[in-house]
Amino acid sequence: MTAIVTGASRGLGRAIALALAADGAPVAVVGRTEAVWDERLPGTIGETVAEIESAGGRAVAVRADLTDRDDIGRVVAEARDALGPITTLINNAAFTAPGRPGAQRRAKAANTAPKPDWPGFVSVPLAAYRRHFEISIFAAYELMQLVCPDMIEAGGGSIVNITSIASRLPGDGPYADRGAGVLPGYGGSKAALEHLTQCAAFDLADYHIAVNTLAPSKPIMTPGLSYYARGFDDVSSAEEFAQAAVQLTHVDPGEVTGRTIGHHQVLDGSFTPFTV
């Protein structure tokens, strides 16, 4: 049965798509990137598909802008037509203001003021804040609804939503150290995704559909994070995280659903809820 992975041109999404294919799943590789537009963010959906196929797997590239509802509906239809009924969905795609890192370089070249790396509450306009939710929440919400008929007919399935420690930051105040900054849009959308996971898991329990959220237990230096943040001494790999994602797709929904779990706890079997 087919898996859909969003945001699969690079980083965690690419690693998860490769791991699912190695586990035997045909994979719909979903993303916007068909050509590299910034050398610091390598990878395209076509390259991910090519790597899967070169290893003997089955995959299809589905170009989609997840802020476009027509594209969202087309993702599921194209994946099903090309590869078969959908029984696994990985909602990995996300957005982080100030958006594409190249904007800073272009601003410097044009002698204009670049946006800050980690814009705070006052710096983020409502349109940018809303965009985080359009991709991380609204698109995930609709994709989850659209794959449910296939999963129900198949007698079960798995939905894994990818979250971040940003959902728990900055935590309770007061705040003596404010040097790191916060991500109100990104973190807020991830917190909402964790709650959506619980609500969907509750309603889908009768259909043997597991709905869980997977969080990095340690920072993972994907191309995106590598641009915005540096200096982490203790990190995990995207490949390790991807193995946890695959394992989470195989859990018994009668035992593990509606959970937000750190990837190390998936790998060691402890399934400790993700906390800061």
C-alpha positions as CSV (number, residue, x, y, z in Angstrom):
1,M,0.0,0.0,0.0
2,T,1.1,3.5,-0.8
3,A,2.8,6.1,1.4
4,I,2.6,9.9,0.9
5,V,5.4,12.1,2.2
6,T,5.1,15.8,2.0
7,G,8.2,18.1,1.9
8,A,10.2,15.2,0.5
9,S,12.7,17.0,-1.8
10,R,15.3,17.3,1.0
11,G,16.0,16.9,4.7
12,L,13.7,14.8,6.9
13,G,11.1,14.3,4.2
14,R,13.6,12.9,1.8
15,A,15.1,10.6,4.4
16,I,11.7,9.4,5.4
17,A,10.6,8.7,1.8
18,L,13.8,6.7,1.2
19,A,13.3,4.7,4.4
20,L,9.7,3.9,3.6
21,A,10.7,2.8,0.1
22,A,13.4,0.6,1.6
23,D,10.7,-0.9,3.9
24,G,8.7,-1.9,0.8
25,A,6.2,1.0,0.4
26,P,5.5,2.7,-2.9
27,V,6.1,6.4,-2.1
28,A,4.5,9.6,-3.5
29,V,7.2,12.2,-3.1
30,V,5.4,15.5,-2.6
31,G,7.0,19.0,-2.7
32,R,7.4,22.2,-4.6
33,T,11.0,21.9,-5.5
34,E,11.6,20.7,-9.1
35,A,14.8,22.6,-9.5
36,V,17.4,23.8,-7.0
37,W,17.0,27.5,-6.4
38,D,19.6,27.9,-3.6
39,E,22.8,25.9,-3.4
40,R,22.5,25.7,0.3
41,L,19.2,23.9,-0.1
42,P,20.0,21.0,-2.4
43,G,17.5,18.4,-3.5
44,T,14.4,18.1,-5.7
45,I,11.4,15.7,-5.7
46,G,12.7,14.2,-8.9
47,E,16.0,13.4,-7.3
48,T,14.3,11.7,-4.4
49,V,12.3,9.6,-6.8
50,A,15.4,8.7,-8.8
51,E,17.2,7.6,-5.7
52,I,14.3,5.4,-4.6
53,E,14.0,3.8,-8.1
54,S,17.7,3.2,-8.3
55,A,17.5,1.2,-5.1
56,G,14.6,-0.9,-6.7
57,G,11.7,0.9,-5.1
58,R,8.6,2.5,-6.6
59,A,7.9,6.2,-6.4
60,V,6.2,9.1,-8.1
61,A,7.0,12.8,-7.9
62,V,4.0,15.0,-7.2
63,R,4.7,18.7,-7.5
64,A,2.3,20.6,-5.1
65,D,2.0,23.9,-3.4
66,L,0.3,23.0,-0.1
67,T,-1.2,26.5,0.2
68,D,-3.3,25.7,-2.8
69,R,-6.4,23.6,-2.0
70,D,-6.6,22.3,-5.6
71,D,-3.0,21.0,-5.3
72,I,-3.8,19.3,-2.0
73,G,-6.7,17.3,-3.6
74,R,-4.5,16.5,-6.6
75,V,-1.8,15.1,-4.3
76,V,-3.9,12.2,-3.1
77,A,-5.6,11.6,-6.5
78,E,-2.2,11.4,-8.3
79,A,-0.6,9.2,-5.7
80,R,-3.5,6.8,-5.7
81,D,-3.7,6.6,-9.5
82,A,0.0,6.0,-9.9
83,L,0.7,3.7,-6.9
84,G,-2.5,2.5,-5.3
85,P,-4.6,3.1,-2.2
86,I,-3.0,5.3,0.5
87,T,-2.4,3.6,3.8
88,T,0.5,5.8,5.1
89,L,0.6,9.6,5.3
90,I,3.6,11.5,6.6
91,N,2.8,15.2,7.1
92,N,6.3,16.7,7.1
93,A,6.1,19.9,5.0
94,A,6.5,23.1,7.0
95,F,7.3,26.7,6.6
96,T,9.5,29.0,8.6
97,A,9.5,32.8,8.3
98,P,11.4,34.7,6.9
99,G,11.0,32.1,4.2
100,R,13.6,31.2,1.6
101,P,17.1,31.8,3.0
102,G,18.1,33.4,-0.3
103,A,16.1,36.4,0.6
104,Q,18.8,37.5,3.1
105,R,21.5,37.2,0.5
106,R,19.5,39.1,-2.1
107,A,18.7,41.8,0.4
108,K,22.4,42.2,1.2
109,A,23.3,42.4,-2.5
110,A,20.6,45.0,-3.1
111,N,21.9,47.0,-0.1
112,T,18.6,46.7,1.8
113,A,18.1,45.5,5.3
114,P,17.6,41.7,5.5
115,K,15.0,40.1,7.7
116,P,16.3,38.7,11.0
117,D,17.2,35.0,11.1
118,W,14.7,34.3,13.9
119,P,11.9,36.9,13.7
120,G,10.0,37.4,16.9
121,F,6.3,38.1,17.5
122,V,6.6,41.8,16.7
123,S,8.5,41.2,13.5
124,V,6.2,38.6,11.9
125,P,3.3,40.0,9.9
126,L,0.0,38.2,10.1
127,A,0.3,37.0,6.5
128,A,3.5,35.2,7.4
129,Y,2.1,33.8,10.6
130,R,-1.0,32.5,8.7
131,R,1.2,30.8,6.1
132,H,2.8,28.5,8.8
133,F,-0.7,27.3,9.6
134,E,-1.7,26.9,5.9
135,I,1.1,24.4,5.4
136,S,1.6,22.7,8.7
137,I,-2.1,22.6,9.8
138,F,-4.6,23.3,7.1
139,A,-2.9,21.2,4.4
140,A,-2.2,18.4,6.9
141,Y,-5.8,18.5,8.1
142,E,-7.2,18.2,4.6
143,L,-4.7,15.5,3.5
144,M,-5.6,13.5,6.6
145,Q,-9.3,13.7,5.7
146,L,-8.6,12.8,2.0
147,V,-6.6,9.6,2.8
148,C,-9.1,8.3,5.4
149,P,-11.4,6.6,2.9
150,D,-8.5,4.4,1.6
151,M,-7.4,3.6,5.1
152,I,-10.9,2.7,6.3
153,E,-11.5,0.5,3.2
154,A,-8.1,-1.2,3.8
155,G,-9.0,-1.9,7.5
156,G,-6.3,0.4,8.9
157,G,-3.5,2.8,8.3
158,S,-1.0,5.2,9.8
159,I,-0.6,8.9,9.9
160,V,2.6,10.4,11.3
161,N,2.8,14.2,11.7
162,I,6.3,15.7,12.1
163,T,6.7,18.2,15.0
164,S,9.5,20.1,16.7
165,I,10.7,21.3,20.1
166,A,9.7,24.7,18.8
167,S,6.1,23.7,19.8
168,R,7.2,23.9,23.5
169,L,9.3,27.1,23.3
170,P,9.8,29.5,24.9
171,G,8.0,27.8,27.8
172,D,6.8,29.5,31.0
173,G,8.2,32.9,31.9
174,P,9.8,35.0,33.2
175,Y,12.6,34.9,30.6
176,A,16.1,35.8,31.9
177,D,17.8,34.7,28.6
178,R,16.1,35.8,25.5
179,G,19.1,35.5,23.2
180,A,17.9,32.6,21.2
181,G,14.6,34.1,20.0
182,V,11.4,32.2,19.3
183,L,9.3,31.1,16.3
184,P,5.7,32.1,17.0
185,G,4.4,30.9,13.6
186,Y,6.4,27.8,13.2
187,G,6.2,26.7,16.9
188,G,2.5,27.7,17.1
189,S,1.6,25.6,14.0
190,K,3.5,22.6,15.4
191,A,1.7,22.9,18.7
192,A,-1.6,23.0,16.8
193,L,-0.5,19.9,14.8
194,E,0.1,18.0,18.1
195,H,-3.4,18.8,19.2
196,L,-4.9,17.9,15.8
197,T,-3.1,14.6,16.1
198,Q,-4.9,13.8,19.3
199,C,-8.3,14.8,17.9
200,A,-7.9,12.8,14.7
201,A,-6.6,9.8,16.7
202,F,-9.6,9.9,19.0
203,D,-12.1,10.0,16.0
204,L,-10.3,7.3,14.0
205,A,-9.7,4.8,16.7
206,D,-12.6,2.6,15.6
207,Y,-11.0,2.2,12.1
208,H,-7.6,0.9,13.3
209,I,-5.9,4.0,12.1
210,A,-2.9,5.2,14.2
211,V,-2.3,8.9,14.3
212,N,0.9,10.0,16.0
213,T,3.3,12.9,16.1
214,L,7.1,12.3,15.8
215,A,9.6,14.8,17.2
216,P,13.4,14.9,16.9
217,S,14.8,14.0,20.3
218,K,17.9,16.0,19.4
219,P,18.6,18.6,16.7
220,I,18.9,17.3,13.2
221,M,21.1,19.4,10.9
222,T,18.9,19.4,7.8
223,P,19.8,21.9,5.1
224,G,17.1,24.3,6.4
225,L,18.2,24.1,10.1
226,S,21.8,24.3,9.1
227,Y,21.2,27.7,7.5
228,Y,19.2,29.2,10.4
229,A,20.9,27.7,13.4
230,R,24.4,26.5,14.2
231,G,26.5,25.4,17.2
232,F,24.7,22.3,18.2
233,D,27.1,19.8,19.8
234,D,24.8,16.8,20.3
235,V,22.8,16.0,17.2
236,S,21.0,13.1,15.5
237,S,20.9,12.2,11.8
238,A,18.0,12.4,9.4
239,E,18.5,8.7,8.6
240,E,18.0,7.8,12.3
241,F,14.9,9.9,12.5
242,A,13.6,8.3,9.3
243,Q,13.9,4.9,10.8
244,A,11.9,6.0,13.7
245,A,9.2,7.3,11.4
246,V,9.0,4.0,9.6
247,Q,8.7,2.1,12.9
248,L,6.0,4.5,14.0
249,T,4.0,3.6,10.9
250,H,3.9,-0.1,12.1
251,V,2.6,0.5,15.7
252,D,-0.7,-1.1,16.8
253,P,-3.2,1.8,17.0
254,G,-4.9,0.0,19.8
255,E,-1.8,0.6,21.9
256,V,-0.1,3.7,20.4
257,T,-2.2,6.5,19.0
258,G,-2.7,10.2,19.7
259,R,0.9,10.4,21.0
260,T,3.7,13.0,20.6
261,I,6.9,11.0,20.8
262,G,10.6,11.7,20.6
263,H,12.3,9.6,17.9
264,H,14.8,8.1,20.3
265,Q,11.8,6.7,22.3
266,V,10.4,5.1,19.2
267,L,13.8,3.5,18.4
268,D,14.3,2.1,21.9
269,G,10.7,1.2,22.4
270,S,10.0,3.3,25.5
271,F,7.5,5.6,23.8
272,T,8.0,8.3,26.3
273,P,5.8,11.3,25.5
274,F,7.9,14.2,24.0
275,T,8.6,16.9,26.6
276,V,11.1,19.7,27.1
